[in-house]
Amino acid sequence: MSPAQYYSEIERMRPLPSLSKSYVFGHRIPLPETDGSGHIRVSKPACDARRAPAARAATGANGRTSAILAFGDSLTAGLGLPRGAAFPTRLEANLRSRGIAVSVVDGGVSGETTAGGLARVAKSLAQRPGFVVLELGTNDALQGIDPAVVGANLQKIIAKIRADGARLLLAGTLAPANWGRDYQLAFDAIYPQLARRYQVPLYPFFLDGVAQQPALNQWDGLHPNAQGTAVIADRLAPIVARLVLSVSRRR
């Protein structure tokens, strides 16, 4: 199946914000603080005030670490990319730039299906992560695996994560067109249904802003390049940050 077939029915997502010297991936770079003489204040950067409470907010309790487990397939693992450009590394760097001192563990395995993820999730949870970003299902869709089976596998994975006590962000995917409209409808409904059933936050499409963007993908048109993973991390980081901080406020 060609990349064109895979994306032919996927609606075009929001365009990547244009970049300039004052913007980085859509976020305005704040102007430095100056004194009355126009000199930049450097003794106590503004970010320091935010960093301390955020770092404390990410600290685990009762033996659970503050680590975030990115659990998925090649889209998480960063197939074809150096480690520093893979999604987990990008997400960690983005969160730390926001003053959230957490580590993001790479739990991605290239070629992984939901069945494979179910088989290994218990081992990954043994690391006692505080949060899990679950990104699985793309390979199931590419192989035309029965959506009922995919949904059942994801349901069991979610149940294991919740039973372990980790917080979860579910990242969805979309089915290709070549299996037919009925398959697409059944598959695409899996993630919203699971999010409602288990009352977990849903990021509807992991490749939002990157799919169908040649400049953001590798030669195969399916796997994000270094710039593409940066876009994904940039879009997911605010959501993950809110989850981390919301948990800390309840402690």
C-alpha positions as CSV (number, residue, x, y, z in Angstrom):
1,M,0.0,0.0,0.0
2,S,1.4,3.4,-1.0
3,P,1.5,6.4,1.3
4,A,-1.0,8.1,-1.0
5,Q,-3.5,5.3,-0.3
6,Y,-2.9,5.5,3.4
7,Y,-3.6,9.2,3.6
8,S,-6.2,9.6,0.8
9,E,-9.1,9.6,3.2
10,I,-7.5,11.4,6.1
11,E,-8.6,14.9,6.4
12,R,-6.0,17.6,6.2
13,M,-5.0,18.8,9.6
14,R,-4.1,22.2,10.7
15,P,-1.2,23.7,8.8
16,L,2.1,24.2,10.6
17,P,2.3,27.8,11.8
18,S,4.7,29.9,9.8
19,L,8.0,30.5,11.5
20,S,9.9,33.7,12.0
21,K,12.5,35.1,14.3
22,S,9.9,35.8,17.0
23,Y,8.1,32.4,16.8
24,V,9.2,28.8,17.4
25,F,6.5,26.3,16.3
26,G,3.7,28.8,16.8
27,H,4.8,30.0,20.3
28,R,6.0,33.6,20.6
29,I,9.4,34.0,22.2
30,P,9.0,36.5,25.1
31,L,11.1,39.6,25.0
32,P,13.8,39.8,27.8
33,E,13.2,41.9,30.8
34,T,15.2,45.1,31.0
35,D,15.9,47.7,33.7
36,G,15.4,51.4,33.4
37,S,18.6,51.8,31.5
38,G,17.6,49.2,28.9
39,H,20.0,46.5,30.2
40,I,18.7,43.0,30.1
41,R,18.2,41.5,33.6
42,V,20.1,38.2,33.9
43,S,20.5,37.7,37.6
44,K,17.2,35.8,38.0
45,P,15.6,34.7,34.8
46,A,11.8,34.6,34.7
47,C,11.8,30.9,33.9
48,D,13.4,30.1,37.3
49,A,10.3,31.1,39.1
50,R,8.2,28.7,37.1
51,R,10.8,25.8,37.2
52,A,10.8,25.1,40.9
53,P,7.0,24.5,41.5
54,A,6.7,22.6,38.2
55,A,9.6,20.3,39.1
56,R,8.1,19.6,42.5
57,A,4.8,18.9,40.8
58,A,6.4,16.2,38.7
59,T,7.7,14.3,41.7
60,G,6.2,10.9,42.2
61,A,4.8,9.5,45.4
62,N,4.3,6.0,47.0
63,G,7.2,4.5,45.0
64,R,5.9,5.8,41.7
65,T,8.3,7.8,39.6
66,S,7.6,11.0,37.8
67,A,8.7,9.5,34.5
68,I,6.4,9.5,31.5
69,L,6.3,6.3,29.5
70,A,5.8,6.8,25.7
71,F,4.4,3.4,24.8
72,G,3.9,2.8,21.1
73,D,5.3,1.7,17.8
74,S,7.8,3.1,15.3
75,L,6.1,6.5,15.5
76,T,7.1,6.7,19.1
77,A,10.4,4.9,18.7
78,G,11.6,7.2,15.9
79,L,12.3,4.8,13.2
80,G,15.0,6.2,10.8
81,L,15.9,9.0,13.2
82,P,18.8,9.5,15.6
83,R,17.7,9.1,19.2
84,G,17.9,12.8,19.9
85,A,15.2,13.4,17.3
86,A,12.8,10.7,18.4
87,F,9.4,11.7,19.9
88,P,10.3,10.8,23.5
89,T,13.4,12.9,23.5
90,R,11.6,15.8,21.8
91,L,8.7,15.6,24.3
92,E,11.1,15.6,27.3
93,A,13.0,18.6,26.0
94,N,9.8,20.5,25.4
95,L,8.4,19.7,28.9
96,R,11.7,20.7,30.5
97,S,11.6,24.0,28.6
98,R,8.3,24.6,30.4
99,G,9.9,24.0,33.7
100,I,8.6,20.4,34.2
101,A,11.6,18.3,35.2
102,V,10.5,14.8,34.1
103,S,12.1,12.1,32.0
104,V,10.3,10.5,29.1
105,V,11.0,6.8,28.7
106,D,11.1,5.5,25.1
107,G,8.7,2.5,25.1
108,G,8.3,2.4,21.3
109,V,8.9,-0.8,19.3
110,S,8.9,-0.5,15.5
111,G,6.3,-2.7,13.8
112,E,4.4,-3.1,17.1
113,T,0.7,-3.9,16.9
114,T,-1.8,-3.6,19.8
115,A,-1.4,-7.4,20.4
116,G,2.4,-6.9,20.8
117,G,1.8,-4.0,23.1
118,L,-0.5,-6.0,25.3
119,A,2.1,-8.7,25.6
120,R,4.8,-6.3,26.9
121,V,2.9,-3.6,28.7
122,A,3.3,-5.2,32.1
123,K,7.1,-5.3,31.8
124,S,7.1,-1.6,30.8
125,L,4.9,-0.7,33.7
126,A,7.3,-2.4,36.1
127,Q,9.3,0.9,35.8
128,R,6.5,2.5,37.7
129,P,5.9,5.5,35.4
130,G,3.6,8.2,36.7
131,F,2.2,8.8,33.2
132,V,1.7,6.9,30.0
133,V,1.3,8.3,26.5
134,L,-0.3,5.3,24.6
135,E,0.2,5.4,20.9
136,L,-0.7,2.1,19.2
137,G,-2.9,0.9,16.4
138,T,-1.3,2.2,13.2
139,N,0.2,-1.2,12.3
140,D,-3.1,-2.9,13.0
141,A,-4.8,-0.6,10.6
142,L,-2.2,-1.1,7.9
143,Q,-2.6,-4.9,8.3
144,G,-6.4,-4.7,8.2
145,I,-6.8,-6.3,11.6
146,D,-10.4,-6.6,12.8
147,P,-11.3,-3.3,14.7
148,A,-13.0,-5.4,17.3
149,V,-9.7,-7.1,18.1
150,V,-7.8,-3.8,18.1
151,G,-10.3,-2.3,20.4
152,A,-10.2,-5.3,22.8
153,N,-6.4,-5.2,22.9
154,L,-6.3,-1.5,23.6
155,Q,-9.0,-1.9,26.3
156,K,-6.9,-4.5,28.1
157,I,-3.8,-2.3,27.8
158,I,-5.7,0.7,29.2
159,A,-7.1,-1.5,32.0
160,K,-3.6,-2.6,33.0
161,I,-2.2,1.0,33.0
162,R,-5.1,2.2,35.1
163,A,-4.8,-0.8,37.5
164,D,-1.1,0.0,37.9
165,G,-2.0,3.5,39.0
166,A,-0.4,5.5,36.2
167,R,-2.2,8.4,34.5
168,L,-2.9,7.9,30.8
169,L,-3.1,10.0,27.6
170,L,-4.6,8.0,24.7
171,A,-3.2,9.0,21.3
172,G,-5.4,7.9,18.4
173,T,-4.8,7.0,14.8
174,L,-6.9,6.8,11.6
175,A,-7.5,3.9,9.3
176,P,-6.3,3.8,5.6
177,A,-8.9,3.9,2.8
178,N,-8.0,0.7,1.1
179,W,-9.9,-1.5,3.5
180,G,-13.2,0.2,2.7
181,R,-15.4,2.7,4.3
182,D,-17.0,0.3,6.8
183,Y,-13.6,-0.6,8.2
184,Q,-12.6,3.0,8.4
185,L,-15.7,3.9,10.4
186,A,-15.3,1.0,12.8
187,F,-11.6,1.5,13.3
188,D,-11.7,5.3,13.7
189,A,-14.4,5.0,16.4
190,I,-12.2,2.8,18.7
191,Y,-10.3,5.7,20.3
192,P,-13.2,8.0,21.1
193,Q,-15.2,5.1,22.5
194,L,-12.4,3.9,24.8
195,A,-11.7,7.5,25.9
196,R,-15.4,7.9,26.9
197,R,-15.6,4.5,28.5
198,Y,-12.5,4.9,30.7
199,Q,-12.8,8.7,31.1
200,V,-9.2,9.2,29.9
201,P,-8.0,12.2,27.8
202,L,-7.8,11.6,24.1
203,Y,-5.4,13.2,21.6
204,P,-7.4,12.1,18.4
205,F,-4.6,11.8,15.9
206,F,-1.0,11.4,16.8
207,L,0.2,12.6,13.4
208,D,-1.9,15.7,13.5
209,G,-0.1,18.5,11.6
210,V,2.4,16.1,10.1
211,A,0.4,13.6,8.0
212,Q,0.4,14.6,4.3
213,Q,3.1,17.1,4.8
214,P,6.1,16.0,2.7
215,A,8.5,18.4,4.4
216,L,7.7,16.8,7.8
217,N,8.1,13.1,6.7
218,Q,10.8,10.7,5.7
219,W,11.1,9.3,2.2
220,D,8.3,6.7,2.8
221,G,5.7,9.4,3.5
222,L,4.7,7.5,6.7
223,H,7.3,8.2,9.3
224,P,8.0,11.7,10.6
225,N,11.4,13.2,10.1
226,A,13.2,15.2,12.8
227,Q,11.1,18.3,12.1
228,G,8.0,16.2,12.1
229,T,8.6,14.7,15.5
230,A,9.3,18.2,16.8
231,V,5.9,19.3,15.6
232,I,4.2,16.3,17.3
233,A,6.0,17.0,20.6
234,D,5.1,20.7,20.4
235,R,1.4,19.9,20.0
236,L,1.3,17.2,22.7
237,A,3.5,18.9,25.3
238,P,0.9,21.4,26.5
239,I,-1.6,18.5,27.0
240,V,0.9,16.4,28.9
241,A,2.0,19.3,30.9
242,R,-1.6,20.0,32.1
243,L,-2.0,16.3,33.1
244,V,1.3,16.4,35.1
245,L,0.4,19.6,36.9
246,S,-3.3,18.6,37.5
247,V,-2.1,15.5,39.3
248,S,0.3,17.5,41.5
249,R,-2.4,19.9,42.6
250,R,-4.4,17.0,44.0
251,R,-1.5,15.8,46.2
